[in-house]
């Protein structure tokens, strides 16, 4: 007690973090199982959990599934969406389309959904006529849960926004933030679920499944996660979702990558994002990949 | 292993501390030495023997210098050879080798200071290898300073005082908050501007980025120094202060008496004064300043921008010596404007190693950006995101804020507040896996 009077803060810090560590250890195989990687401390499980709205007063031992669902309550609807597409009249299913050159006005009724790379597009490209539902750090696992869409000044989820507003073209671009999560297959599965979800919400829209833009040579050489081998594997999965009827795969790396398949060094300072003045390389590419249905 | 790595904070540090506490004071230098070697081995196993080599060389060279004191020329030869050896190894790793051993810039300077103090007769030799090893490798200061002199830390027994535990913990938390809440968030602003490309930054954003970087650097380094001092205090010793409100300075010379003070002291004591200092006339003084600032630049990094940075600082400091100082100290407002323009500009040179980027950034600040892809109103988007970190940095730097903290220091409410700040910091840090790279989301 005497010691506590002399150094209460020191003792408090020790005690509080010891308790948090114990909570982390107890919940290690329970609620915190998805955070309990080797290089993490039990203290960080608890804080990471809190970031994901998992608190110690949730049952510590109960286990949650590792991968967050795109939108849990909607799983049943998704399957029904797939089956409804299956049951479309055969004529609509058979007609495929080719890319044509379009101009800026093509994007008047276009929507871009994506991560920081799409945020960059919204900020620095001259496609200010388009709509953007994008945020930094977005991934296929979160993009339908976060309130990143703004309609009439109100923030809402993409689901809610797509039920309110109609778009003729939807550009979908994620994949870099989740490179460290799961495998190419598990990513591909989530991705095609996401595309199905968009199809269901906007049945008349042309959907562009955009490839993950490559990373720069330096990052590619040194990073075990953020490298172009992983990106190419996942791009192959993205490509599978294309049917050239309503979903079209477009690969901006055709314009942005160098001969080795790395994001061209001059276009980027960090090997991940385009420099502001090079967004027009991307937009010019997009304009060569228009789909016009009559 | 950075102090802001959660594995350091919640594994290494408490484990070390408990062991340190269990041993009686006279064994604690052994524990400190062993713990420091473990600390560096976790961070950089490959070069751990290099640190041990430096300690061994310092130990024997000091004995030789001391024993040969009667034969001045021999003693001098040993001293010069040792200093050349340390400097050559440092230069090799800075300019030739692709890898930099963890902490080498700091422990090289620590070793040179020890040897020089022995040679100059400022201190007597340390007869215990363990005690010397504990001083040189001491993990709180090993990888980023402060550069403590042997006289600051010399002790055979290390006692722990409850008051020191309390003060050390408070200092540690304040340092942590500086680093995590202010510096690491402002680092994202700099990163964003780099991503945009400096040639496209509208003038206002180019300045914001320069101020953001200046503030980031201060809170990062000051935060880190405070954490080191705090850990040192908890272990029972006093590491020297490294910063004293540099942005309250009225000249560049004064700024560098208040910024990274232990490095400034080192250069003054072991380079500037041995070169003759300011005792040999004005032209000699200017030459000595030139040498000191070029070496200071080189010490900070291997790329050319650091040499240029040192040279530019030399120009300002020399101009101040030659009379500019008198004008600055006569006009308060003028000196403030001077500091708040000169410092961010010099930090821009410090920040980017690529010359094209440096020129682009500076020309975006003083002229128009060479590219117009970015609309000027983007400045407000960035202000909206970052104003609170600038504000936090400014508020904690105000004299009256410090006065309030000092008054409340003993109160329970203040301690609970610090505990809350620490929880907030850890919340902010969780999920980074200890890698600053992952901090940035794409």
Interface residues (C-beta under 8 A of the other chain):
Chain A: X3 X6 X7 X8 X9 X10 X12 X13 X14 X16 X17 X21 X37 X39 X40 X41 X42 X43 X44 X47 X48 X50 X51 X115 X116 X117 X120 X123 X124 X136 X137 X176 X177 X268 X269 X270 X272 X273 X275 X276 X277 X278 X279 X280
Chain B: X6 X7 X9 X10 X11 X14 X162 X163 X165 X166 X168 X169 X170 X173 X191 X194 X195 X196 X197 X199 X200 X234 X357 X371 X373 X374 X378 X381 X412 X415 X416 X418 X419 X422 X423 X426 X427 X429 X430 X431 X433 X434 X441 X442
